């Protein structure tokens, strides 16, 4: 990692420093169904490895939530991230899981270390592509990918949608985060942070000239949370607490713990009101259905 890289991406690294443990505990890992779908993109590359891929590189890997998923279907998996706090948590998780074919290295998507030219079957970027220098990242992908290897960036909508009529809670959190982002921009607390437009990922892939074909798709994962009302409120707000936007705003004083508690109260009240409107009993433990909605963009070398 060069001094120039450290200076250029310092704001990005700072944004994700200080909450690696919470991030790893709360954020979702890639759904198995989505992994299976993405494996089909590079299916022909699996034939020589007893049905497994040779090498998978997970750029912007954070704490390894996506990285570990690929360990089951590849001979070697390399997680790459510039944030020391996140990598520390990833290495600790590797020890806990006793996974031997995964390694984590400090680096960037545009300068992948410890990976040779034309050696990688699949590069993934989970909830991270919008933080990267795309022209340089796609150029680096072209260097390390095998012919017909794939680069895939996948993201999920945040927050997850609470189903069964309880949509208002999602709207409350989303509207608040939009407001925090606006207030942060006004106070210039995101200075130095360059966040790409996710809706242009596919266009940028095609413009790069490094992929013989590219496309996009949608995927959803339905989950069930068994919890009482306070538990589901806590889980939603804990997810909010792992968002870099909120962490940066808290550090800069754009929002406060008191405001977070106010939003928590609004979420709680919306669930109570919806339950009343629909004549649903939310006293005690019940099953809450949530859905993560994913978008993925891919390029084939």
C-alpha positions in Angstrom: 0.0 0.0 0.0 1.7 3.2 -1.2 1.7 6.6 0.7 -0.4 8.0 -2.2 -3.0 5.4 -1.8 -3.2 5.9 2.0 -3.6 9.7 1.4 -6.1 9.4 -1.4 -8.4 6.8 0.3 -7.9 8.0 3.9 -11.4 9.3 4.2 -12.8 6.0 3.0 -10.7 4.0 5.5 -11.7 6.3 8.4 -15.3 5.9 7.5 -15.1 2.2 8.3 -12.8 2.3 11.3 -13.9 1.6 14.8 -16.8 -0.8 14.5 -15.5 -3.9 12.8 -16.8 -6.2 15.5 -20.3 -4.8 15.4 -20.2 -4.8 11.6 -19.2 -8.5 11.5 -22.0 -9.5 13.9 -24.9 -7.6 12.4 -24.3 -7.3 8.6 -25.6 -10.1 6.3 -23.4 -12.6 4.5 -24.0 -13.4 0.8 -27.0 -15.7 0.4 -26.2 -19.3 -0.8 -28.7 -18.9 -3.6 -27.0 -15.8 -4.9 -23.6 -17.6 -4.7 -25.0 -20.5 -6.7 -26.3 -18.1 -9.3 -22.9 -16.3 -9.6 -21.1 -19.6 -9.8 -23.0 -20.4 -13.0 -21.3 -17.4 -14.6 -18.0 -19.1 -14.4 -19.2 -22.7 -14.4 -16.8 -23.9 -17.1 -13.8 -22.9 -15.0 -14.8 -25.3 -12.3 -14.3 -28.6 -14.2 -10.7 -29.1 -13.4 -11.0 -28.6 -9.6 -13.5 -31.3 -8.6 -16.4 -28.9 -9.1 -14.5 -26.1 -7.2 -13.1 -22.8 -8.5 -9.4 -22.3 -8.4 -9.0 -18.8 -7.0 -11.6 -16.3 -5.8 -10.6 -12.7 -4.8 -13.0 -10.7 -2.7 -12.1 -7.0 -2.9 -13.3 -4.5 -0.3 -13.8 -7.6 1.8 -14.3 -5.9 5.2 -14.6 -8.5 7.9 -14.9 -11.3 5.5 -18.7 -11.8 5.5 -18.6 -12.5 1.7 -15.1 -14.0 1.7 -15.9 -17.0 3.9 -18.9 -17.9 1.8 -16.6 -18.6 -1.2 -14.3 -20.8 0.9 -16.7 -23.7 0.5 -16.5 -23.6 -3.3 -12.9 -22.6 -4.1 -9.4 -23.9 -3.6 -8.1 -20.5 -2.5 -9.9 -17.3 -1.5 -8.1 -14.0 -1.0 -9.9 -11.1 0.9 -8.5 -7.7 0.2 -9.3 -4.5 2.2 -7.4 -1.3 3.2 -9.0 -0.9 6.6 -6.9 -2.4 9.4 -9.9 -2.5 11.8 -11.9 -4.7 9.4 -9.0 -7.0 8.6 -8.3 -7.6 12.2 -11.8 -8.8 12.7 -11.6 -10.9 9.6 -8.4 -12.7 10.8 -10.1 -13.3 14.2 -13.1 -14.8 12.4 -10.8 -17.0 10.3 -9.3 -18.5 13.5 -12.8 -19.1 15.0 -14.0 -20.8 11.8 -10.8 -22.8 11.4 -10.8 -22.1 7.7 -7.5 -22.9 6.0 -8.0 -21.8 2.4 -8.8 -18.2 3.1 -6.2 -15.4 3.5 -6.6 -11.7 4.1 -4.3 -9.0 2.8 -4.1 -5.3 3.1 -4.6 -3.6 -0.3 -7.0 -2.1 -2.8 -9.1 -3.3 -5.6 -7.0 -1.5 -8.2 -3.7 -3.0 -6.9 -4.4 -6.6 -5.7 -1.4 -8.1 -3.9 -0.3 -11.7 -3.9 -2.2 -12.6 -7.1 -0.6 -13.4 -10.4 -1.7 -12.4 -13.9 -4.4 -14.6 -15.5 -4.9 -16.7 -12.3 -8.3 -15.8 -10.9 -11.6 -17.4 -11.7 -13.8 -14.9 -9.9 -13.5 -11.4 -8.3 -16.3 -10.2 -6.1 -17.1 -6.9 -4.5 -19.8 -7.1 -1.9 -21.4 -3.8 -0.9 -18.1 -2.1 -1.8 -17.9 -1.3 -5.5 -19.1 2.2 -5.1 -16.1 3.1 -3.0 -13.6 2.0 -5.6 -11.7 3.7 -8.5 -13.6 1.9 -11.2 -11.4 2.5 -14.2 -8.3 1.3 -12.3 -10.3 -1.5 -10.6 -11.5 -2.9 -13.9 -8.0 -2.7 -15.4 -6.7 -4.7 -12.5 -9.4 -7.2 -12.9 -8.4 -7.7 -16.5 -4.8 -8.3 -15.3 -5.6 -11.1 -12.8 -8.7 -12.8 -14.2 -8.4 -15.8 -16.4 -10.1 -15.7 -19.8 -13.9 -16.0 -19.2 -13.4 -15.3 -15.5 -15.9 -12.9 -14.0 -15.9 -9.7 -12.0 -19.1 -9.3 -9.9 -20.2 -6.4 -7.7 -23.3 -7.1 -5.6 -25.2 -4.8 -3.3 -28.2 -5.0 -1.1 -30.8 -2.3 -0.4 -30.7 -0.8 3.0 -32.4 -1.2 5.4 -34.0 -4.6 4.8 -37.7 -4.5 4.3 -39.9 -5.8 7.2 -42.7 -7.7 5.5 -46.2 -8.5 6.5 -47.4 -4.9 6.3 -44.7 -3.5 8.6 -43.2 -1.4 5.8 -43.4 1.9 7.6 -40.5 1.0 9.8 -38.2 0.7 6.8 -39.4 4.1 5.5 -38.7 5.8 8.8 -35.1 4.5 8.8 -34.5 5.2 5.1 -35.9 8.8 5.3 -33.8 9.5 8.4 -30.6 8.2 6.7 -31.4 10.4 3.7 -31.7 13.4 6.0 -28.5 12.6 7.8 -26.7 12.4 4.4 -28.1 15.8 3.4 -27.1 17.4 6.8 -23.6 15.8 6.5 -23.2 17.2 3.0 -24.1 20.7 4.3 -21.5 20.5 7.0 -19.0 18.9 4.6 -18.2 16.0 6.9 -17.8 13.7 4.0 -15.0 15.7 2.5 -12.6 13.4 0.7 -15.1 10.6 0.4 -15.9 9.8 -3.2 -18.9 7.5 -3.5 -19.8 6.2 -6.9 -23.3 6.0 -8.4 -24.4 2.3 -8.1 -26.9 2.8 -10.9 -23.9 3.4 -13.3 -21.9 0.4 -12.4 -23.0 -1.6 -15.4 -22.4 1.4 -17.7 -18.9 1.9 -16.3 -18.1 -1.8 -16.8 -19.1 -1.6 -20.4 -17.2 1.6 -21.0 -14.0 0.1 -19.5 -13.4 -2.1 -22.5 -12.1 -4.9 -20.3 -15.1 -7.3 -20.5 -16.3 -9.3 -23.5 -19.8 -9.1 -22.0 -21.5 -7.6 -19.0 -25.0 -7.6 -17.5 -27.0 -7.2 -14.3 -29.6 -9.1 -12.3 -31.8 -9.1 -9.2 -32.0 -11.4 -6.2 -33.9 -11.5 -2.9 -33.4 -13.4 0.3 -36.3 -14.0 2.7 -35.4 -14.5 6.3 -37.3 -15.1 9.5 -36.5 -13.4 12.8 -38.0 -15.0 15.9 -38.2 -12.2 18.4 -40.5 -10.0 20.5 -41.2 -6.4 19.4 -38.3 -4.9 21.3 -35.9 -7.5 19.8 -36.8 -6.7 16.2 -36.5 -3.0 16.9 -33.1 -3.6 18.4 -32.0 -5.7 15.4 -33.1 -3.0 12.9 -31.3 -0.2 14.8 -28.2 -2.3 15.3 -28.0 -2.7 11.5 -28.3 1.1 11.2 -25.4 1.4 13.6 -23.1 -0.5 11.3 -23.6 2.0 8.4 -20.6 4.1 7.6 -22.9 7.1 7.0 -24.3 7.0 10.5 -20.9 6.3 12.2 -19.3 9.3 10.4 -22.3 11.5 11.3 -22.0 10.5 15.0 -18.3 11.2 15.1 -18.8 14.6 13.5 -21.8 15.5 15.8 -24.2 15.8 12.8 -26.4 13.3 14.7 -26.4 12.2 18.3 -27.2 9.1 20.4 -30.3 10.9 21.5 -31.5 11.3 17.9 -30.8 7.6 17.3 -33.0 6.8 20.3 -35.7 9.1 18.9 -35.7 7.1 15.6 -35.8 3.9 17.6 -39.0 5.1 19.3 -40.5 6.0 16.0 -39.8 2.6 14.6 -41.3 0.9 17.7 -44.4 3.0 17.5 -44.9 2.3 13.8 -44.8 -1.4 14.4 -47.3 -1.1 17.3 -49.6 1.0 15.1 -49.4 -1.4 12.2 -50.1 -4.3 14.4 -53.2 -2.5 15.8 -54.4 -1.6 12.3 -54.0 -5.2 11.1 -55.2 -6.8 14.4 -51.9 -8.6 14.9 -50.7 -9.6 18.3 -47.1 -8.5 18.8 -47.0 -9.3 22.5 -44.3 -11.9 23.3 -42.2 -13.7 20.7 -43.4 -14.1 17.2 -41.9 -14.6 13.7 -41.1 -11.5 11.7 -40.3 -11.8 8.0 -37.7 -9.6 6.5 -36.3 -9.4 2.9 -33.0 -8.3 1.6 -33.1 -7.1 -2.0 -29.8 -7.5 -4.0 -28.6 -6.1 -7.3 -25.5 -7.6 -9.0 -23.5 -6.4 -12.0 -21.1 -8.7 -13.7 -18.4 -8.5 -16.4 -16.8 -11.5 -18.2 -13.2 -11.1 -19.3 
